[in-house]
Amino acid sequence: MLICQTAQKMNKTDKPEQFWSGFSAGMFAGGLLLYAFATKQGRTTVKKLLKQSEDVDGNIEKIIFALQKISKNKKNIKK
């Protein structure tokens, strides 16, 4: 009984615009995934993006290490 009442309330509040916006977003995301993994050019693009993200990760580690070194030097100077 409660499930039927909840379903009836949901049907009254749902709008067709919400369906079409969700449908469009799903189609767009599916198209991107299809391009990224089904085409040769898409796979090379994904590989390039992954390589760039690895480079950023390495650079962030270097920056954090440098900042830690600088903060240690400032603490030594204050003493």
WOSUL-V969736 format. One record per backbone hydrogen bond with DSSP energy under -1.0 kcal/mol. NH is the residue of the N-H (numbers start at 0). CO is the residue of the C=O. If there is no record, write none. Layout:
NH;CO  NH;CO
This chain:
4;0  5;1  6;2  7;3  8;4  9;5  10;6  11;7  12;8  13;9  18;14  19;15  20;16  21;17  22;18  23;19  24;20  25;21  26;22  27;23  28;24  29;25  30;26  31;27  32;28  33;29  34;30  35;31  36;32  37;33  38;34  42;38  43;39  44;40  45;41  46;42  47;43  48;44  49;45  50;46  51;47  52;48  53;49  54;50  55;51  56;52  57;53  58;54  59;55  60;56  61;57  62;58  63;59  64;60  65;61  66;62  67;63  68;64  69;65  70;66  71;67  72;68  73;69  74;70  75;71  76;72  77;73  78;74
